Amino acid sequence: MTFRYPARPEVAALRDFTLEIEPGETIAIVGPSGAGKSTIFQLVERFYDPQVGTIRLDGVPLTSADPADIRSRLALVPQDGVLFSANARDNLRYGKWDASDEDIWNAARAANAESFLRALPNGLDTYLGEGGTQLSGGQQQRVAIARALLRDAPILLLDEATSALDAESEQLVQQALEGLMQNRTTLVIAHRLATVRAADRIIVLDEGRIAEQGTHDALSKAGGLYARLARLQFADAA
């Protein structure tokens, strides 16, 4: 598969890219800035179509499917939890509008969000402010995870969902994500390599191509791009 953004037709964001993902597999996508990681998510969500090649979901080309049907099978937890100027209930139900309060509380509990939501002045009827300003960054991320749990889609897209959090919030969010990933096919964009060690497979992108793929241990021993990125990050954290 090859893809070029319409605004930059002279540059291939992805080129000679081939990837097959098994149901239930957790795939981490890593690489330098500009390597093409976010482009993969935009193609999976069908915001764009590749100029060369085909993307298939359960064997069906995305170009032959209704975009609404495609997106109904996806749940996204972005880098920054996107909240709306509405109450907590509607922000959570955005993943599934017909969810009952019981469904909402079950999802909130699984996302480590129940305690702070119950502590809000008016519970689920509390207005969260413009962009969720009534909540901390970690709380906003846990609301986004609860929303994805309510959606209950078979494919999960995680766009570095813990990168902007402090250590305590990151731990709570990571615990919630591990529950969300159970029995789902998961694609994780990761800048912080410590979050992807347990992935079934790590795809290392460089300039739009797959440079390497394998487990954390195998790639660390291979001495390639992943090993260099890992050495830099873990040395900085030491």
Backbone hydrogen bonds, N-H to C=O, Kabsch-Sander energy under -0.5 kcal/mol:
donor,donor_aa,acceptor,acceptor_aa,energy
2,T,52,V,-2.3
3,F,14,L,-2.6
8,R,5,Y,-1.8
11,V,8,R,-1.9
13,A,3,F,-1.6
13,A,11,V,-0.7
14,L,3,F,-1.7
15,R,208,G,-2.3
17,F,1,M,-2.6
18,T,16,D,-0.6
25,E,22,E,-2.1
27,I,25,E,-0.6
27,I,186,T,-3.2
28,A,201,R,-2.5
29,I,188,V,-3.6
30,V,28,A,-0.6
30,V,203,I,-2.8
35,A,32,P,-1.8
40,I,36,G,-1.4
40,I,37,K,-0.6
41,F,37,K,-1.0
42,Q,38,S,-2.0
43,L,39,T,-2.0
44,V,40,I,-2.4
45,E,41,F,-2.4
46,R,43,L,-0.9
47,F,42,Q,-2.8
48,Y,42,Q,-0.9
51,Q,2,T,-1.1
52,V,2,T,-1.9
56,R,54,T,-0.5
57,L,60,V,-2.6
60,V,57,L,-1.9
62,L,55,I,-2.8
64,S,61,P,-1.8
65,A,62,L,-1.4
69,D,66,D,-0.7
70,I,66,D,-2.1
71,R,67,P,-2.6
72,S,68,A,-1.4
73,R,69,D,-0.6
73,R,70,I,-1.5
74,L,71,R,-1.3
75,A,155,I,-1.9
77,V,157,L,-2.7
81,G,79,Q,-0.5
83,L,81,G,-0.7
86,A,84,F,-2.3
88,A,126,T,-1.6
89,R,124,L,-2.7
91,N,87,N,-2.0
92,L,88,A,-2.1
93,R,89,R,-2.7
94,Y,90,D,-0.8
95,G,92,L,-1.4
96,K,93,R,-1.3
99,A,96,K,-1.9
104,I,100,S,-2.4
105,W,101,D,-2.6
106,N,102,E,-2.2
107,A,103,D,-2.3
108,A,104,I,-2.7
109,R,105,W,-2.3
110,A,106,N,-1.9
111,A,107,A,-1.5
112,N,109,R,-1.3
113,A,108,A,-3.3
114,E,108,A,-1.0
117,L,113,A,-1.8
118,R,114,E,-2.6
119,A,115,S,-1.2
120,L,117,L,-1.0
123,G,120,L,-1.7
125,D,122,N,-2.1
126,T,123,G,-1.8
128,L,86,A,-2.3
132,G,129,G,-2.3
133,T,130,E,-0.5
134,Q,128,L,-2.4
135,L,132,G,-2.2
140,Q,136,S,-2.5
141,Q,137,G,-2.0
142,R,138,G,-1.8
143,V,139,Q,-1.9
144,A,140,Q,-2.1
145,I,141,Q,-2.0
146,A,142,R,-2.3
147,R,143,V,-2.4
148,A,144,A,-1.8
149,L,145,I,-2.3
150,L,146,A,-2.3
151,R,147,R,-1.9
152,D,148,A,-1.5
153,A,148,A,-0.5
155,I,73,R,-1.7
156,L,185,T,-3.1
157,L,75,A,-3.1
158,L,156,L,-0.5
158,L,187,L,-3.0
159,D,77,V,-2.5
159,D,157,L,-0.6
160,E,158,L,-1.1
160,E,189,I,-1.7
163,S,160,E,-1.2
165,L,162,T,-1.4
170,E,166,D,-2.9
171,Q,167,A,-1.9
172,L,168,E,-1.8
173,V,169,S,-2.7
174,Q,170,E,-3.0
175,Q,171,Q,-2.1
176,A,172,L,-1.9
177,L,173,V,-2.6
178,E,174,Q,-2.2
179,G,175,Q,-1.4
180,L,176,A,-2.1
181,M,177,L,-2.4
182,Q,178,E,-0.5
182,Q,179,G,-0.8
184,R,181,M,-1.7
185,T,154,P,-2.4
186,T,25,E,-2.2
186,T,184,R,-0.6
187,L,156,L,-2.7
188,V,27,I,-2.9
189,I,158,L,-3.2
189,I,187,L,-0.5
190,A,29,I,-2.2
190,A,188,V,-0.6
193,L,191,H,-0.8
195,T,192,R,-1.8
196,V,193,L,-1.7
199,A,196,V,-1.8
200,D,26,T,-1.1
201,R,26,T,-1.6
202,I,214,G,-2.9
203,I,28,A,-3.6
203,I,201,R,-0.5
204,V,202,I,-0.6
204,V,212,E,-2.9
205,L,30,V,-3.2
205,L,203,I,-0.7
206,D,209,R,-2.4
208,G,35,A,-1.7
209,R,206,D,-1.4
211,A,204,V,-3.1
211,A,209,R,-0.8
212,E,204,V,-1.2
214,G,202,I,-1.7
216,H,197,R,-0.5
219,L,215,T,-2.7
220,S,216,H,-2.4
221,K,217,D,-1.8
222,A,218,A,-1.1
223,G,219,L,-0.8
224,G,219,L,-0.6
228,R,224,G,-1.9
229,L,225,L,-2.6
230,A,226,Y,-2.9
231,R,227,A,-2.3
232,L,228,R,-2.1
233,Q,229,L,-2.4
234,F,230,A,-2.7
235,A,231,R,-1.7
236,D,232,L,-2.0
237,A,233,Q,-1.9
238,A,234,F,-0.8
